[in-house]
Amino acid sequence: MGPNDGSVRTVTVAPLGELVAALRAASSVFVLTGSGISAESGLPTFRGVGGLWRTHRVEELASPEGFARDPALVWTWYNERRAAHGRAQPNAGHVALAKLDNLVGDFTLATQNVDSLHLRAGSRNTLELHGSLREARCTGCDARLALQDDGLPRSEIEHQCGGRFRPDIVWFGEPLPQAAWRAAAAAAARADVILVVGTSAVVYPAAALATHYNRRAFVAEINPEATAISDRVTCALRGSAAELLPRLVGGLQAARAR
């Protein structure tokens, strides 16, 4: 297979054993994940659900202003995403992180994804920095409504209080949930090892968790390509999360068994 055939070639820039050794010595581990890990479960990126959506600006689909202007359009988009989440299954990368959760005494996983795949894989201490598509919430009274796999019917957008149900996720221009953010920042600050998995590290403030809160941690990036923080990490493992994370956790289990 060649470089243009769509395959992911694993290039270990730093030996996997170096990261295994750091994890073995760590008492606290922080993980930040992005859309790359979910793409390996078949989930499209933000603009990849279908060609129709490429004609819409991001602000039309993921902002309070866009929702106020055309809530039906926004819900049509998010209902498609919710259905895609329901069809997707956690991949080997999600499962490996859930196993790592059980191997480390102080483990925190913060994700920018809204698909719930980490929770479905069994991760326990998970912070959803951008919310999730499990619920809708009312813009008026903050009432919550659990979403089915097909999302929210258009007939249920308007709430009896006068508000409207919107996806319970963070849109452009909105702050992150403060409780989740404070917990993530604290976990990043105390971590001995920070894993940055499947994220381009360009969406702030979440990207700051990788390098801005801790100058002493061993920071490892797991991503097929270089990112905005590649020159600031301790080591970079070039490959897919579904391939590299199981190898990493298997190496840690073997090291502890010796």
For each residue, the residues with C-beta under 8 A, 3 or more apart:
1: 5 7
2: 5
3: 9
4:
5: 1 2
6:
7: 1
8: 224 239 240 243
9: 3 238 239
10: 237 238 239 240 243 244
11: 238 239
12: 15 16 237 238 239
13: 235 236 237 238
14: 18 19 220 234 235 236 237
15: 12 18 19
16: 12 19 20 237 244 247 248 251
17: 20 21 251
18: 14 15 21 22 235
19: 14 15 16 22 23 193 218 220 235 237 248
20: 16 17 23 24 248 251 252 255
21: 17 18 24 25 255
22: 18 19 25 26 192 193 218 220 234
23: 19 20 26 29 100 104 193 248 252
24: 20 21 252 255 256
25: 21 22 192
26: 22 23 29 104 191 192 193 218
27: 104 105 106 192
28: 104 105 106 107 187 190 191 192 193
29: 23 26 100 104 106 107 108 191 192 193 194 195
30: 108 109 110 184 187 188 190 191 193 194 195 209 217
31: 97 100 107 108 109 110 194 195 196 197
32: 110 111 112 184 188 194 195 196 197 199 206 209 210
33: 36 37 97 109 110 111 112 113 118 197 198 199 241
34: 37 111 112 113 197 198 199 200 201 203
35: 38 39 43 45 46 112 113 198 199
36: 33 39 40 197 198 199 200 223 224 241
37: 33 34 40 41 91 93 94 113 117 197 198 241 242
38: 35 41 43 88 113 115 117 198
39: 35 36 42 43 44 45 198
40: 36 37 91 93 198 240 241 242
41: 37 38 88 89 90 91 94 115 117
42: 39 87 88
43: 35 38 39 84 85 88 115 117
44: 39 47 48 49 84
45: 35 39 48
46: 35 58 62
47: 44 53 54 58
48: 44 45
49: 44 53 77 80 81 84
50: 53 80
51: 54
52: 55 56
53: 47 49 50 56 61 77
54: 47 51
55: 52
56: 52 53 60 61 73 77
57: 60 61
58: 46 47 61 62 63 172
59: 62 63 65 66 172
60: 56 57 63 66 69 70 73 74
61: 53 56 57 58 66 73 74 77
62: 46 58 59 66 74 171 172
63: 58 59 60 66 67 171 172 173
64: 67 68 171 173 174
65: 59 68 69
66: 59 60 61 62 63 69 70 73 74
67: 63 64 70 71 74 164 166 171
68: 64 65 71
69: 60 65 66
70: 60 66 67 73 74
71: 67 68 74 75 157 164 166
72: 75 76 154 157
73: 56 60 61 66 70 76 77
74: 60 61 62 66 67 70 71 77 78 166 167
75: 71 72 78 79 151 152 154 157 167
76: 72 73 79 80
77: 49 53 56 61 73 74 80 81
78: 74 75 81 82 133 151 152 167
79: 75 76 82 83 150 151 152
80: 49 50 76 77 83 84 151
81: 49 77 78 84 85 133
82: 78 79 85 86 133 147 149 150 151
83: 79 80 86 87 149 150 151
84: 43 44 49 80 81 87 88
85: 43 81 82 88 115 116 117 133 149
86: 82 83 149 150
87: 42 83 84
88: 38 41 42 43 84 85 115 117
89: 41 117 120
90: 41 94 95 117 118 120 121
91: 37 40 41 94 95 117 241 242
92: 95 96 242 243 245 246
93: 37 40 96 97 197 198 240 241 242 244 245 246
94: 37 41 90 91 97 98 117 118 120 121 123
95: 90 91 92 98 99 121 122 246
96: 92 93 99 100 241 245 246 248 249
97: 31 33 93 94 100 101 109 118 121 123 197 245
98: 94 95 101 102 118 121 122 123 124
99: 95 96 102 103 249
100: 23 29 31 96 97 103 104 107 245 248 249 252
101: 97 98 104 107 109 122 123 124 125
102: 98 99
103: 99 100 107 249 252 253 256
104: 23 26 27 28 29 100 101 107
105: 27 28
106: 27 28 29 187 190
107: 28 29 31 100 101 103 104 125
108: 29 30 31 125 127 183 184 187 191
109: 30 31 33 97 101 118 123 125 126 127
110: 30 31 32 33 126 127 129 180 184 187 188 206 209
111: 32 33 34 118 126 127 128 129 130
112: 32 33 34 35 129 130 199 203 206
113: 33 34 35 37 38 117 118 128 130
114: 128 130 131 132 133 169
115: 38 41 43 85 88 132 133
116: 85 119 120 132 133 134
117: 37 38 41 43 85 88 89 90 91 94 113 120 121
118: 33 90 94 97 98 109 111 113 121 123 126
119: 116 122 123 126
120: 89 90 94 116 117
121: 90 94 95 97 98 117 118
122: 95 98 101 119
123: 94 97 98 101 109 118 119 126
124: 98 101
125: 101 107 108 109
126: 109 110 111 118 119 123
127: 108 109 110 111 180 183 184 187
128: 111 113 114 131 132 177 180
129: 110 111 112 170 176 177 180 181 184 206
130: 111 112 113 114 169 170 176 206
131: 114 128 167 168 169 170 177
132: 114 115 116 128 135 168 169
133: 78 81 82 85 114 115 116 147 151 167 168 169
134: 116 146 147 168
135: 132 144 145 146 147 168
136: 144 145 147 152 165 166 167 168
137: 142 143 144 145 165 166 168
138: 141 142 143 144 145 159 161 163 164 165 166
139: 163 164 165 166
140: 159 161 162 163 164
141: 138 159 161 163
142: 137 138
143: 137 138 159 161 165
144: 135 136 137 138 168
145: 135 136 137 138 152 156 165
146: 134 135
147: 82 133 134 135 136 151 152
148: 151
149: 82 83 85 86
150: 79 82 83 86
151: 75 78 79 80 82 83 133 147 148
152: 75 78 79 136 145 147 156 157 165
153: 156
154: 72 75 157
155:
156: 145 152 153 165
157: 71 72 75 152 154 164 165
158: 164 165
159: 138 140 141 143 162 163 164 165
160:
161: 138 140 141 143
162: 140 159
163: 138 139 140 141 159
164: 67 71 138 139 140 157 158 159
165: 136 137 138 139 143 145 152 156 157 158 159
166: 67 71 74 136 137 138 139
167: 74 75 78 131 133 136
168: 131 132 133 134 135 136 137 144
169: 114 130 131 132 133
170: 129 130 131 174 175 176 177
171: 62 63 64 67 174
172: 58 59 62 63
173: 63 64
174: 64 170 171
175: 170 178
176: 129 130 170 180 181 205 206
177: 128 129 131 170 180 181
178: 175 181 182
179: 182 183
180: 110 127 128 129 176 177 183 184
181: 129 176 177 178 184 185 205
182: 178 179 185 186
183: 108 127 179 180 186 187
184: 30 32 108 110 127 129 180 181 187 188 209
185: 181 182 188 189 209 213
186: 182 183 189 190
187: 28 30 106 108 110 127 183 184 190 191
188: 30 32 110 184 185 191 194 209 210 213 214 217
189: 185 186 213 214
190: 28 30 106 186 187 214
191: 26 28 29 30 108 187 188 194 214 217
192: 22 25 26 27 28 29 217 218
193: 19 22 23 26 28 29 30 217 218 219 220
194: 29 30 31 32 188 191 209 210 214 217 218 219 220
195: 29 30 31 32 220 222
196: 31 32 199 201 210 219 220 221 222 223 227 229 233
197: 31 32 33 34 36 37 93 97 221 222 223 241 245
198: 33 34 35 36 37 38 39 40 93 222 223 241
199: 32 33 34 35 36 112 196 203 206 207 223 227
200: 34 36 203 223 227 228
201: 34 196 207 210 221 227 228 229
202: 207 227 228
203: 34 112 199 200 206 207
204: 207 208
205: 176 181 208 209
206: 32 110 112 129 130 176 199 203 209
207: 199 201 202 203 204 210 228 229
208: 204 205 211 212 213
209: 30 32 110 184 185 188 194 205 206 212 213
210: 32 188 194 196 201 207 219 221 229 233
211: 208 219 229 232 233
212: 208 209
213: 185 188 189 208 209
214: 188 189 190 191 194 217 219
215:
216:
217: 30 188 191 192 193 194 214
218: 19 22 26 192 193 194 234 235
219: 193 194 196 210 211 214 232 233 234 235
220: 14 19 22 193 194 195 196 233 234 235 236 237
221: 196 197 201 210 227 229 230 233 235 236 237
222: 195 196 197 198 237 239 241 244 245 248
223: 36 196 197 198 199 200 226 227 236 237 238
224: 8 36 238 239 240
225: 238
226: 223 230 236
227: 196 199 200 201 202 221 223 230
228: 200 201 202 207
229: 196 201 207 210 211 221 232 233
230: 221 226 227 233 236
231:
232: 211 219 229
233: 196 210 211 219 220 221 229 230 236
234: 14 22 218 219 220
235: 13 14 18 19 218 219 220 221
236: 13 14 220 221 223 226 230 233
237: 10 12 13 14 16 19 220 221 222 223 244 248
238: 9 10 11 12 13 223 224 225
239: 8 9 10 11 12 222 224 243 244
240: 8 10 40 93 224 243 244
241: 33 36 37 40 91 93 96 197 198 222 244 245
242: 37 40 91 92 93 245 246
243: 8 10 92 239 240 246 247
244: 10 16 93 222 237 239 240 241 247 248
245: 92 93 96 97 100 197 222 241 242 248 249
246: 92 93 95 96 242 243 249 250
247: 16 243 244 250 251
248: 16 19 20 23 96 100 222 237 244 245 251 252
249: 96 99 100 103 245 246 252 253
250: 246 247 253 254
251: 16 17 20 247 248 254 255
252: 20 23 24 100 103 248 249 255 256
253: 103 249 250 256 257
254: 250 251 257 258
255: 20 21 24 251 252 258
256: 24 103 252 253
257: 253 254
258: 254 255
